[in-house]
Amino acid sequence: MIIGKDIIDEMIAQAEKDAPIETCGYLLGRTATEQGEDSVVTENYPMENIDHSAEHFSFAPHDQFAALRYARSKNLKILANWHSHPASPSRPSQEDLRLANDPTIRYAILSLLDGKPNLNSFHIINGEVIEKQTHLKTD
């Protein structure tokens, strides 16, 4: 999955603004082609963490439906669910693994640990990381 610098910068700004609360959203874009091209993220769709917690997040169901309607109206797909880890590394927690129940999307985690943003995305199936991809590493 390819995420451009402008989208990553937008995600970092959102995460820094919402810290120390975890922030979240969807990454929308074009899916991979049969010719082997990667999926390409074209938009960050920010959403509210209705848990207002520094350790976990939840989307409001009406926000999820709005995101899906928006993506369909723009002929885009939800490529990833993303959230921030304001004070922990860019890797799935046990709760993240347990709640990752859509094998068709990636799960992206933006860490702000020690003021050094790092962004990885993960393909998770049945609570297990199948693949990790690094999108930003600053430490």
Disulfide bonds with the S-S distance in Angstrom:
none
